[in-house]
Amino acid sequence: MDICVSDSGIGIPQQDIPYIFQRFYQSPHTGIKKEGTGIGLYLVKTYTELHGGT
């Protein structure tokens, strides 16, 4: 089974990729408008690992 996660925002800067699965991480490079909480990708990763995925 595959899980597909897409980015519907303004995009993720390349320098932030190593950090995007950290809890509450929000890129300082995406402008002044912060729309999310920074927990979404952390939860996707955590739930995936709880079900034996990588």
Secondary structure, 3 states (H helix, E strand, C coil): CCCCCCCCCCCCCHHHHHHCCCCCCCCCCCCCCCCCCCCHHHHHHHHHHHCCCC
